[in-house]
């Protein structure tokens, strides 16, 4: 049941990340503005160039969704970027949770 919830949760995480990236971030709004300018004919760039910020957002959110899923599954440690940008207390808590998860998996075997 837990693995089923884990798999069902992934598309929701991706969609919420993509919405957050697109509407609450600078790069997302730059993509929206460029696409709007392309649609109304102010700029005459190819579509794929005008949509580059939005394409980057899709790839970034897909990567971060997969990366987060691997971390939650216990297959990956905390990355260097997350370690450097997070509060040290959160990093310590995440490390403890990961050790407890590994211990509980060891008991099940």
PyMOL commands that set and color helices and strands:
alter all, ss='L'
color gray80, all
select helices_A, chain A and resi 2-24+26-39+47-50+52-72+80-85+88-108
alter helices_A, ss='H'
color red, helices_A
deselect
rebuild
show_as cartoon
